[in-house]
Amino acid sequence: MLAAPLNPSAVSHEAIARSAADGSDRLEVHPISAVRRRMARCDGVAAEIVQATRRDRIAFGYRGPRHMLAVCGQGLRRDGETAVEGLPSSSLRDVTRKLTFVPAGHAYCEWHQPRLLTRMLYVYLDPDYLPATVTLPPRMLFEDATLLSIATKLERLVESTGAGSPYFEALGTVLAYELLGLGAGRSHSARVVRGGLAPWQQRAVTSYINEHLAEAITLATLARLARLSPFHFCRAFKQSLGLPPLRYQSRLRIEHAKRLLARPTSSVTEVGLAIGYSDTSSFTAAFHKVSGVTPTAYRRALREPKACEEIEP
């Protein structure tokens, strides 16, 4: 809990420490009645929209076990200050589209006296999402088009579903990959992992995917099987098998669907349900994306005789 309203004239590191002294894994807001919050989460990744509902002074505080990326979608303030432990504070007035990265264990504190209703997105990442050998420094009120684009996609998922999904988790992994470039430039992140999965890792992961083909498999689950961080796992998997893990599973689903469509006893809807799609339209779209035809057209082609056949003399 925020112990008390922060001093409007300054944001000290002592105030930051008081604001989130309980080590909560979620942002503290004061007063809580001045905002509307909506969160989605899955293994290792969470994203939260914090929307101001009135133009009162609002203070935010965080110091927790997860990395946090704060993204200001709308932040024009009459007065205010932003501080992250280890960096000088800033009283920048227009913080729209600015990002602040807070490593796990660091303190963050911010207050706004807004001109417009403040809208923030906070993304929380488990430290396991990043290589243990990499230490990321804090960054405050910076701009990065790639990170902003990923955060915008996460925000849309929070708004539309209010729940985590395989795509949501995949975006979290991509975000972690891009965050690696903050400390040493984008070229660093491209050098972190070399080589693919070891044979035993590949066997363990692909066997699991085949056995749970119709289920929503999380990246965290597959990474644990390979004993790698999700970041390392995604890059190694793609290098070994040529596709990201979730796309690989989708490809296997469609190949299995083709075998089921060859059987006349199952409808297209039943085939889609059997391989994990909740409705016919999503199954049809996925099948068309991989195969270039709809499931109905594929089944029809199986039943039609070849246009050109050899005629024996």
SULFEN-V799569 format. One record per residue. PHI is phi in degrees with one decimal (NA if undefined). PSI is psi as a letter, one per 20 degrees, with the letter a starting at -180 (NA if undefined). NEAR is the number of other C-alpha atoms within 8 Angstrom. Layout:
PHI_PSI_NEAR / PHI_PSI_NEAR
//
This chain:
NA_q_8 / -70.7_p_11 / -65.8_h_6 / -163.3_q_5 / -57.3_q_7 / -74.3_q_9 / -62.9_o_6 / -62.4_i_7 / -90.4_i_4 / -161.2_q_7 / -123.0_o_15 / -96.5_r_7 / -66.6_h_10 / -64.2_g_6 / -65.5_h_10 / -61.2_g_16 / -60.1_h_10 / -68.3_h_9 / -67.5_h_15 / -140.8_l_16 / -69.2_i_9 / -82.8_i_6 / 65.5_k_10 / -62.8_q_11 / -90.2_j_9 / -137.7_q_6 / -57.6_q_8 / -100.7_p_11 / -127.1_p_11 / -136.8_p_11 / -82.2_q_8 / -65.0_h_6 / -72.2_i_6 / -91.1_j_11 / -134.1_r_11 / -116.4_p_10 / -121.9_q_8 / -145.1_p_10 / -129.8_q_11 / -130.0_q_11 / -151.6_q_10 / -149.0_a_11 / -56.7_o_7 / 83.0_i_11 / -134.3_p_12 / -142.9_q_12 / -139.1_p_14 / -136.6_p_13 / -93.4_p_14 / -120.3_o_12 / -110.6_p_11 / -67.5_q_11 / -108.9_i_8 / -153.1_r_7 / -89.8_l_10 / -84.1_r_7 / -66.2_p_8 / -127.0_p_11 / -119.4_q_13 / -123.1_q_13 / -145.2_q_15 / -155.8_p_16 / -154.8_o_16 / -142.0_a_14 / -80.5_i_11 / -114.2_q_12 / -66.7_q_14 / -134.5_p_12 / -114.0_o_11 / -99.9_p_12 / -124.0_p_13 / -94.6_o_14 / -75.9_h_11 / -144.7_o_12 / -156.4_m_14 / -100.4_o_12 / -121.1_q_13 / -68.4_h_9 / -150.8_r_9 / 155.4_r_13 / -155.4_q_13 / -127.2_p_12 / -143.0_q_16 / -131.2_p_16 / -53.9_p_10 / 97.2_i_5 / -129.7_q_9 / -65.8_q_6 / -74.1_r_9 / -134.8_q_7 / -111.3_k_8 / -52.2_p_7 / -85.0_g_10 / -98.4_o_7 / -108.0_j_12 / -60.4_p_9 / 65.1_j_10 / -92.4_q_11 / -120.0_q_14 / -133.5_p_12 / -106.6_p_11 / -119.6_o_15 / -64.4_q_11 / -53.7_p_11 / 89.1_i_10 / -84.6_q_10 / -99.1_q_15 / -132.0_p_14 / -148.6_p_15 / -151.6_q_12 / -138.0_q_13 / -128.1_p_12 / -109.9_n_12 / -79.7_q_14 / -83.1_h_8 / -118.6_q_9 / -63.3_o_12 / -68.4_p_12 / -130.7_p_12 / -124.8_q_12 / -118.8_p_14 / -117.2_p_12 / -111.8_p_12 / -112.6_p_11 / -125.0_p_13 / -62.9_q_10 / -55.8_h_10 / -63.1_i_9 / -72.0_i_12 / -119.7_q_13 / -57.8_p_9 / -64.2_h_7 / -82.0_i_4 / -102.7_p_7 / -111.4_o_5 / -94.7_p_8 / -81.7_q_8 / -69.5_q_12 / -136.7_q_11 / -133.9_p_10 / 51.5_l_8 / -110.4_r_8 / -118.7_p_8 / -155.4_o_7 / -64.5_h_6 / -68.5_g_7 / -61.6_h_10 / -63.8_h_12 / -64.4_g_8 / -64.6_g_11 / -62.5_h_12 / -62.9_h_8 / -66.3_g_9 / -62.6_g_11 / -61.3_g_12 / -63.8_h_8 / -66.0_g_12 / -61.3_g_16 / -66.5_g_8 / -84.0_h_6 / -116.1_h_7 / 67.4_j_10 / -146.2_q_10 / -74.3_r_13 / -157.7_r_7 / -56.8_h_11 / -66.7_h_6 / -58.9_g_11 / -66.0_h_15 / -62.5_g_9 / -62.5_h_11 / -62.0_h_10 / -67.2_g_12 / -63.1_g_10 / -60.5_g_11 / -60.4_g_12 / -58.8_g_11 / -70.4_h_12 / -64.4_h_8 / -61.5_h_14 / -80.6_i_12 / -66.7_h_11 / -81.7_h_7 / -133.1_k_8 / 86.8_q_8 / -62.2_h_10 / -66.4_h_8 / -63.9_g_10 / -63.6_h_11 / -74.4_i_7 / -100.9_i_7 / -64.9_g_6 / -118.3_p_8 / -126.0_q_6 / 83.6_r_7 / -102.9_b_10 / -75.4_q_12 / -68.6_q_6 / -53.5_g_6 / -68.0_h_7 / -66.6_g_10 / -62.9_g_12 / -62.7_g_8 / -62.6_g_10 / -73.9_g_11 / -67.2_h_8 / -63.7_g_8 / -63.7_g_8 / -61.8_g_10 / -64.5_h_9 / -74.8_h_6 / -123.6_l_8 / -59.7_h_11 / -89.3_j_9 / -102.2_r_7 / -82.5_o_6 / -91.5_p_10 / -91.1_q_9 / -61.8_h_12 / -61.8_h_10 / -63.5_g_8 / -65.5_h_11 / -63.3_h_13 / -64.7_h_9 / -61.3_h_10 / -87.7_i_11 / 58.1_l_6 / -130.7_r_10 / -69.9_q_13 / -54.2_h_13 / -62.2_g_14 / -62.1_g_11 / -61.9_g_13 / -59.5_g_13 / -69.7_g_11 / -68.6_h_13 / -62.1_g_15 / -63.9_h_12 / -67.9_h_11 / -79.6_g_10 / -114.4_i_7 / 84.7_i_7 / -139.5_q_9 / -63.9_q_11 / -54.9_g_10 / -69.8_h_8 / -71.0_h_8 / -62.0_g_9 / -62.0_g_11 / -61.0_g_9 / -62.7_g_9 / -64.4_h_10 / -59.5_g_11 / -68.1_h_11 / -63.7_h_8 / -67.2_h_9 / -61.0_h_11 / -61.7_h_9 / -66.9_h_8 / -70.1_h_9 / -67.6_h_14 / -71.3_i_8 / -93.2_p_7 / -73.6_i_6 / -80.7_i_4 / -108.6_p_9 / -78.9_r_8 / -59.8_g_10 / -61.5_g_8 / -65.3_h_8 / -64.3_g_12 / -59.7_g_14 / -64.1_h_10 / -64.8_h_8 / -105.2_j_12 / 106.9_j_10 / -93.8_p_11 / -80.1_i_8 / -148.5_r_9 / -66.3_h_10 / -64.7_g_6 / -68.2_h_9 / -64.1_g_11 / -61.2_g_10 / -63.6_g_9 / -66.2_g_10 / -64.1_g_13 / -64.7_h_11 / -62.8_h_8 / -84.3_g_8 / -100.4_i_7 / 85.3_i_7 / -137.9_r_9 / -80.2_r_11 / -58.9_h_11 / -64.0_g_7 / -66.1_h_8 / -63.6_g_11 / -64.2_g_10 / -62.0_g_8 / -65.0_h_7 / -66.2_h_8 / -87.0_h_6 / -81.4_q_6 / -68.4_q_5 / -62.1_q_5 / -65.0_h_4 / -124.0_o_4 / -122.4_q_5 / -71.3_p_4 / -105.7_p_4 / -69.0_p_3 / -69.0_NA_2
//
